Amino acid sequence: MFCAKCGNKLSDGARFCVNCGAPVAAHDGADVPVSAQGDPQEGDAPDATVAAPVLVPADATSNATPNPDVSPGPDTVSAEPEAASAADAPAAPADTAAKKKKTPLIIAAAILVIVIIGVAAFFLLGNKGTGDIEFGQDTEVELAVTTVIKPRGKDGNLMNSYDAYLINEKAKGDVSSIKTTPYHLTVKGDQGFKPSDFKDLPNNRYTLVIVDHDSDDADSEQKIPVNYDKENKKAPSEAIIAVPSKPQKAPAKEDGKTDEQKAYGLFLDKIKELTDTYGACGSTEWGGSYNLATGLCVADLVDFDGDGMNELFVVYNTQVVDFNQEACFDKQKESFKTEVWAYRDGKISKVFDKSVVQGSNGGIIWACVYQKDSNFYLVTSDAAYEDLGGGAYNETTDTFFHAYDGSKFKQAASTHSDVDVSSGPADETYTVNGEDASFDEMIDFQSSFSPYLSYGLVSFIQNDSLSDEGTYYPVNDLPSLVAKTTQALEEGAATKKDDTAKDASYSADIKTVSVPVPDASSDVTPRVDTDWTYLQFSKDGKPDGCKDLNAKLKESFDADVDATSSWRLDLSGNGNGVAEVLQNRYDTMVSLDGSIACVFQERYYTAGGPHGWNKNAVVYYDLSKGTEVDADVALGIDKDTLAGLASDAIDAFAHANPGISDTGDVRDHLYEMDRYGRDKAGIFFITRDYEMGTYADGSHVIYIKALNGDDGLVGTSGDYGN
């Protein structure tokens, strides 16, 4: 649109020409008032409706990446158009006499027009509202709640399909990342959007991120700093943001991160995404006889192409099939999905998504990574059956061996088998490295071809075993594997700043409180004052560095004190809900390895009988995160290995102490991770009353592995690791 007086090009929506000051002629229907909701008022002309962009509020809990194909859903809202001003309507005709009488008013109006022109020039030119604002600039754009923001694309036209995000990279929490920020809009139309469209947006400095759905570029993200204040008097009424004609400077290297750190950070995001979608790694009893892996079953790091950079191998369960369904094993097998994710050029991509899940006639289901020499393979199989009648059938099976070349998985070998039970032996063909191969050549390829990593997905509860080859993770060990992989990724993704944080110094302070405890007699009285302890941790000498964990530990201690204080003897267990009462409660930090604290928890209970019993346990805390970790993760030793070491040490302990009988009950607890502790001397296993010998024999701390080079330590007794 151009000025009718001087020919100057006008900006969209301009009311006055910024060159000559002439008012802009109203378009057809512009004198028709428009309601605040954008709907015509009663009696309005049909063409008075103002088109509005479509704004789709994002789900605040979603971690999904921008989707160019998102279409408006049930929650779609329309942006409110600006109501037409009465000042914009043409003045009604008046008689000449009246005009003469109003000459002073006309002069005043002219002055007002000049003022308006000045204000318009300030907002449109001084505040860069006409496109002088560019993505990538360092200068902040001032925004108020009513500022209309209109981004332009690389073609110079207003965008009409894009995502808008507000993030604060310096803040903590969801708002710091484009993937988690609650301030997200999907915009349809070229009318722009306002900060008011972001629900409950607080005043702050942000980075505005625009992702153009119509851009052909793989990376269509544009950024600009903004200062948002609801009542910001410096803000323009309209901010048109353009993509700079000159290429933006390449962003600085992200916090000095290496490719591995970037890859591991993205792998962590993928694990979180799959966990949020399918659930955390776990298991459930299936059909009364089986353990079934659920959620994100497998997350493991494998260097498939041997280039020194790991890929992420995952298996997840999309549903738990009803065991009573027909062909439930086949359907459950199909419910397990396999993927491999690889890093390249700052991004991760899915390079494999075919099923490598296998099953046996006995109902066992697993996934496997194979190894030949130094190369790793994934194996898929397709089978088809044709009923020929009379008990005869035709079976066709194709097996493919896939190898990763750094960009994609390629078929390294294959077998094709066609069996007609009515016509004799199978018709088989083979390929190796893309060429037809003989039987001997296929045998040669498969020589030394064996499982490297195997993951149980469905297994018998009583006998969860698969093979002696490679490393096998039974269903119950999968959560520890996923936790170990997650920990490795967290450590590997750490920036230099994080590395400094890992060197923080941690310490523990034992808090002692005198608690009136019921005597071990048959009555609630007398009560005996007994010293109980709990731990409080510090980071770099400051308890606030571990305040969340400290709060949990104090809360647990207070709950135990309350339970003991309110306890009344009731052997039936119907008094206050329990028959037993906690008499002794001591927490001792056995060792501190970096940020991993090993704590021995001594607990002694009684129910008023001749003696009580202990429920001693070991717990590990990662002080850098304020969370508990399982012993196998803290020690870096898998459960099977720990159980084997403990069994051998128990044998040695029983041999050295013939007066203490090995009843065998203790071996029922070898896979309980709260039995394994670590002190400066070695790793130990704890027993409880009656598990080895009589009550008089007590509980024991048995070393299973020496850390100080003293192999004679194995099988000897310790004193709670102190």
Secondary structure, 3 states (H helix, E strand, C coil): CECCCCCCECCCCCCECCCCCCECCCCCCCCCCECCCCCECCCCCHHHCCCCCEEEECCCCCCCCCCCCCCCCCCCEECCCCCCCHHHCCCCCCCHHHHHHCHHHHHHHHHHHHHHHHHHHHHHHHCCCCCCEECCCCCCEEECCCCEEEEECCCCCECCEEEEEEECCCCCCHHHCCCCCCCEEEEECCCCECHHHCCCCCCEEEEEEEEECCCCCCCCEEEEEEEECCCCCCCCCEEEEECCCCCCCCCCCHHHCCHHHHHHHHHHHHHHHHHHHHCCCEEEEECCCEEEEECEEEEEEECCCCCCCCEEEEEEECCCCCCCCCCHHHHHHHHEEEEEEEEECCEEEEEECCCCEEECCCCCEEEEEEEECCEEEEEEEEEEEEEEECCEEEEEEEEEEEEECCCCEEEEEEEEEEEECCCCCCEEEEEECCEEECHHHHHHHHCCCEEEEEEEEEEECCCCCCCCCCEEECHHHHHHHHHHHHHHHHHHCCCHHHHHHHCCCEEEEEEEEEEEEECCCCCCCCEEEEEEEEEEEEECCEHHHHHHHHHHHHHHHHHHHHHHHCCCCCCCCCCCCCCCEEEEEEEEEEEEECCEEEEEEEEEEECCCCCCEECCEEEEEECCCCEEECHHHHHCCCHHHHHHHHHHHHHHHHHHCCCCCCCCHHHHHCCCHHHEEECCCEEEEECCCCCCCCHHHCCCEEEEEECCCCHHHCCCECCCCC
